[in-house]
Amino acid sequence: MAAELPKHRYQTDPNPNAFSEEETAQIIERFKGDKRKGMNYRLYAPFVEFLFGVGCRPSEAIGLQWKHISQDCGLLSFEGSLVQIGNRRVRCHGSKIIVLARSLSLVEFRRLLLANSP
């Protein structure tokens, strides 16, 4: 009987896929296209594009430092995250490495880095 049940998506496709590629593109375009006066979300478009492209959590992305990016922009090392607890920001330690060639293309990643570097 268990063999007759349909498999969950995660059993057939191990990659995270909360949104389809089309939905992801629409979300990013909505951020880029926000033209309201004053406070708008256009500023967050590169950050959202990075999150979707790499597949990390916002707290992991916020905790990134330039030293966590390999020289060739091929590896991204998440060595912790930055979370807010009450009025304090706390750095949590833990690590994972993402090979960027499989997630966000290197060209796109370099474009995001150069467009938003300090």
C-alpha positions in Angstrom: 0.0 0.0 0.0 2.8 2.4 0.8 4.3 1.9 -2.7 1.0 3.2 -4.2 1.2 6.6 -2.4 2.6 9.5 -4.3 6.1 10.6 -3.3 6.6 14.0 -1.7 8.5 16.5 -3.9 11.5 16.4 -1.6 11.8 12.6 -2.2 12.2 13.0 -6.0 13.9 16.4 -6.1 16.3 17.2 -3.2 16.8 20.8 -4.2 14.8 23.4 -2.2 11.9 24.6 -4.4 9.4 26.6 -2.5 8.8 28.7 -5.7 9.0 27.8 -9.3 11.6 29.6 -11.5 8.8 31.7 -13.0 7.5 32.6 -9.5 11.0 33.5 -8.4 11.5 35.8 -11.5 8.2 37.5 -10.8 9.1 38.1 -7.2 12.4 39.6 -8.1 10.9 41.8 -10.8 8.3 43.1 -8.4 11.1 44.2 -6.0 13.0 45.8 -8.9 9.8 47.5 -10.3 8.6 49.1 -7.1 8.3 52.8 -8.1 6.5 54.2 -5.1 7.8 57.5 -3.8 9.6 57.5 -0.5 10.2 54.1 1.1 10.0 51.3 -1.5 11.4 47.8 -1.9 13.6 48.4 -5.0 16.6 48.7 -2.7 16.2 45.1 -1.6 16.0 43.6 -5.1 19.7 42.5 -5.2 19.5 41.0 -1.7 16.3 39.0 -2.6 18.0 37.9 -5.9 21.0 36.7 -3.9 18.8 34.8 -1.4 17.0 33.0 -4.2 20.1 32.4 -6.2 22.2 31.0 -3.4 19.4 29.4 -1.3 20.6 30.7 2.1 18.6 32.1 4.9 18.4 35.9 5.4 20.3 35.6 8.7 23.1 33.7 7.0 23.3 36.3 4.2 23.4 39.1 6.7 26.2 37.4 8.6 28.4 37.1 5.5 31.7 39.0 5.3 34.0 39.5 2.3 36.4 37.0 3.7 33.8 34.2 3.3 33.9 34.5 -0.5 36.6 32.7 -2.4 39.0 34.6 -4.6 37.4 33.2 -7.8 33.8 33.7 -6.4 33.2 30.0 -6.8 32.7 29.1 -3.1 30.7 30.9 -0.4 31.4 29.8 3.1 28.7 30.5 5.7 30.5 30.5 9.0 27.6 31.8 11.0 24.5 34.0 11.0 23.5 37.2 12.5 20.1 37.2 14.4 18.4 39.7 16.5 17.2 38.7 20.0 15.4 41.5 21.7 17.4 44.6 21.1 20.7 42.8 20.6 22.3 41.4 17.5 23.8 38.0 18.2 26.3 36.1 15.9 25.5 32.4 15.8 28.2 30.0 14.8 27.8 27.1 12.4 29.1 26.5 8.9 28.1 25.3 5.5 29.7 25.8 2.1 27.8 26.5 -1.1 29.4 25.9 -4.5 28.1 28.8 -6.5 28.5 27.2 -9.9 25.5 25.0 -9.1 23.2 27.7 -7.7 23.8 31.3 -8.7 25.9 31.6 -11.8 29.3 33.1 -11.2 28.6 35.9 -13.7 25.4 36.8 -11.8 27.1 36.6 -8.4 30.0 38.8 -9.6 27.4 41.3 -10.9 25.6 41.4 -7.6 28.9 41.8 -5.7 30.2 44.6 -7.9 26.9 46.4 -7.9 26.6 46.4 -4.1 30.2 46.4 -2.9 31.1 49.1 -0.3 
